[in-house]
Amino acid sequence: MRTSIATVSLSGSLTEKLTAAARAGFDGVEIFENDLLASPLAPEEIRARCADLGLTVDLYQPMRDIEAVPEAEFARNLRRARHKFELMGRLGTDTVLVCSSVSPLAEDDDALAAEQLGRLADLAQDFGIRVAYEALAWGRHVSTYDHAWRIVEQADHPALGTCLDSFHILSRGSDPKGIEEIPGEKIFFLQLADAPLLGMDVLQWSRHHRCFPGQGGFDVPDLVRRVLHTGYDGPLSLEVFNDVFRQAEAGPTAVDARRSLLVLQEELGLTDLPAPAALTGVAFTELVTPDAEPVTALLGTLGFARTARHRGKPVELWEQGEARILVNTGPAALSPSRLRSRGGTPVDGTTLAAIGLESPDPAAAARRAEALLAPVLPRRRAAEDAPLEAVAAPDGTELFLCATNRPGLPDWRADFEDVAQRPAAADALRIDHVALTQPWHRFDEAVLFHRSVLGLDPQESVDVADPYGLLRSRAVTNADGGVRFPLTVGAAPGDDSVHARHIALATDDVVAAARRFTAAGGRPLPIPANYYDDLAARFEFADGELETYRDLGILYDRDAHGVFRHFYTRTVGRVFFELVQRDGGYRGYGAANAPVRLAAQHAVR
Amino acid sequence: MRTSIATVSLSGSLTEKLTAAARAGFDGVEIFENDLLASPLAPEEIRARCADLGLTVDLYQPMRDIEAVPEAEFARNLRRARHKFELMGRLGTDTVLVCSSVSPLAEDDDALAAEQLGRLADLAQDFGIRVAYEALAWGRHVSTYDHAWRIVEQADHPALGTCLDSFHILSRGSDPKGIEEIPGEKIFFLQLADAPLLGMDVLQWSRHHRCFPGQGGFDVPDLVRRVLHTGYDGPLSLEVFNDVFRQAEAGPTAVDARRSLLVLQEELGLTDLPAPAALTGVAFTELVTPDAEPVTALLGTLGFARTARHRGKPVELWEQGEARILVNTGPAALSPSRLRSRGGTPVDGTTLAAIGLESPDPAAAARRAEALLAPVLPRRRAAEDAPLEAVAAPDGTELFLCATNRPGLPDWRADFEDVAQRPAAADALRIDHVALTQPWHRFDEAVLFHRSVLGLDPQESVDVADPYGLLRSRAVTNADGGVRFPLTVGAAPGDDSVHARHIALATDDVVAAARRFTAAGGRPLPIPANYYDDLAARFEFADGELETYRDLGILYDRDAHGVFRHFYTRTVGRVFFELVQRDGGYRGYGAANAPVRLAAQHAVR
């Protein structure tokens, strides 16, 4: 199916919007009137620009407050419409959106509305234009799609049809089943938007909080399925009013938008994408740093040993149990431009820049990522290196799709040569989760990316109070918990560099691990005594248990499934480590303790 | 009355919060439990810190999910409460907030709730502690203040009273009249918060959008009046959960908070402040610039002439009609530290740094400003200068309270000596409005500041679409429109320096003024042709009228009262000018045209 996007969904000048839409692969655009008014380009120039970019102009929108008004007012409205129909001729588009009136002059009179919309359609027909009438969820008298359709049906004019908008329909809780009773050829246009389920005034909700399909709480696929059932063959078009997108660079937003339509089309069986990667674990994480000493010292106290080094690049492999960490002191460490290019904040010091994702079929996983518009990264490898598939996540993190010790598949470790004995694996240590702070403008995109590209499952979103601002955290995980990424973002764009990323290492005995860390000279994050007094009030512990936690700086949480004990190192550059012990099927990440941890991190900065 | 603030209302560590509260002049604090848990200070140390700062600890909060639960659960709750009562002893506070349960274990049984709260009060009494029971607006079974009071009444225990919270009461639309039936000595605590009328889920509304009294839409004074009528003699205490305040520096937020209570107390007749300044106009605006040439060239093309210079400083006075602009190339122009210190963005080039406000009693106006915690600025003057009263607005703008040609009052012009003939006043030009972009964290404070300190009247808030993000604009004006300041802010903190401030000059003939400007070599902001095509569709014009506007770059708007025609210069540094003609009592600022103007400004940058 053809895809389209309303220019209002993207940030910037009209030219920037058109370029971004075309680069992301959209077939067409809806021209939002205010974008045209504010553009120095004449309508003919906009038409030519679209043609050059391979975009059709699928809709001009909106025309407001037209119908069911006193005759003198309607005459003025027809005069206004004539001007706009002439403009549409210059712009090269044949469909105009008329949304149901919010004017105090409008009467609650369907017959009058139908009669005047018919006369508008008469005029439109003279210009070769079709009128798509849409019910705004807050229309004065017409606010539901079935009501708008009844008026269109009553007018019975070949140049008059209806426009369906998933937000207006689903925000009111209307049953989309009735859509199937509308003849497909009378559905002139279909606008799609999702939204989080906020339970707020519908006008404000629509104007500020729409998002792309799959990023909110509406069942957009079900609605589209019903529309397609009618025989509708127009484009799937996105119309999203969103305060964040308004501020974000248009290019990445357009890619995010088109990815949402690809995912939607896949769900509807309209397109064939390579199947999702069944990720089985984290093969490695890669830290880049201009100075390896502080972070390798920390890895040493955590029990890691340097086991191998890259054959051609200044990259060392540190291992413990199944946990593997690459420390890269190469040129990448000095060039944060990749991060900056995607809206991240350039940073100094040690950063978590890449993750190796264990996959049974890395090549297929990479094909899916590419099909879903993930930027494919140039392979940073010498001729003799193992082929490594890598794509960029929305936050700029490099994701390597790879295999470790899988017969028949190239092994990323083949690029490394051993430098030491393996350490005695004191614990069956592995990577439990990798917490990835996100640039503010890209959070919803990040969740959809990890779900659609990597096949991970988004968990519930939680608010976490940092002393200097609220954070939102949402984990994406695979089915068995072998891959877990809590994604975190501030409540408003601020200094993205404040919050470090971290690597959480799973252990079966966090107390022993914390003891060894301290004995090796490691300095745990200091946890306030008040926290332990509160634990004593909330839970009952065995004799000495709480004192052990207090002495070692171990935090404690419980959920319906089990117990979580965890422990933090101090931060090096922009990275810190956590040791976690999950018992009895605990599923979370210790969010209840996060405010204490964050305050402690601010205190030691 | 004593004033208090909950630590959750302020950003930062507990120490930072306490310091900010004390510096702003609060008498006490509510200690929010999470702030204590996250603090490295022991309760005794917090107590000592508060004592050193002259703060009492008025409340410990909250204790959750206590009442109306099965006996085994209640036993655990009593155990937890005992721990907290011990803690409160160490902290030196005697009142604890218990909020109505949200637990799924809670039963809808007032008798059980009363019985268990009575037993909690028994325990509290042993520790010399009082329990203040409050209805959360989203409590599971108890969600209204009168219901909570009925349970307290039923328990009939000397150590059990109720806590009233204006948000919980007014957000549900409860009638506060019933408050007067509660004996004052049973109201153990009063928490105050305002909120914008958002019509959203009450829990989310409360957690993210509370604000200080006078900054939202609730009638907080009416509620407080009723509480005082009962004989309540505890503190007026602010408890505000707000995503913006969480990110903003604690010091200025605490000042904003205390100012809101001063204004509230004034409204209730509880305190005597100097009366509001009856501002009569804008005496001057002051631009500071490291290089006067570009801005003075622009002033010249606008018809301004350099008429005087300061006797002791590098400041020139430019005049036209009643409009006066100071151009300051002194040290202030090179030191944006005043702006930075209040959260503003340091900027280069020409900035609008100060405004002279015409007042019949500048000294009284300054006394009021000082009483309302406006920072009084050191007078930048030599010994022979006229005394000038100056205070800083929340955005760092210097506000001079002054008089021009008023018998018996010092004249700010006395510091200046004439350098040229006055220009022939082509128009009865005066300053129509001064548009002041605000730092994101300080917008609500700015509105309250201008209302309370300067006696200006806030108008409706409007959203304006900038191509790179939504803006919110709210004008504050005096009764006759002689002083008008549209305050503008982005939807989220971004680069505050993007949007320039501007000075709008009133003229009786904007067409003639625009012609003279162009003839003098001035370059107007280029307005797109599409904008004029849209005007043609929307309005009917006399022959040639629209063409004139199109040729000159004049914008056009209408409201219910009259017509507005306006015209923009290009931006110099961070300042631009507008020429406006108001006819027939038009009241707005051309907000409908703002998206076109903003896009044009981005296009010429």
Interface residues (C-beta under 8 A of the other chain):
Chain A: S11 G12 S13 E33 N34 L36 L37 A38 S39 P40 L41 A42 P43 R79 R80 H83 K84 L87 L198 G199 M200 D201 Q204 R207 H208 D243 V244 R246 Q247 W440 D463 A465 D466 P467 Y468 G469 L470 G490 A491 A492 P493 G494 P526 P528 A529 N530 Y531 D533 D534 A536 A537 R538 P595 V596 L598 A599 A600 H602 A603
Chain B: S11 G12 S13 E33 N34 L36 L37 A38 S39 P40 L41 A42 P43 R79 R80 H83 K84 L87 L198 G199 M200 D201 Q204 R207 H208 D243 V244 R246 Q247 W440 D463 A465 D466 P467 Y468 G469 L470 G490 A491 A492 P493 G494 P526 P528 A529 N530 Y531 D533 D534 A536 A537 R538 P595 V596 L598 A599 A600 H602 A603
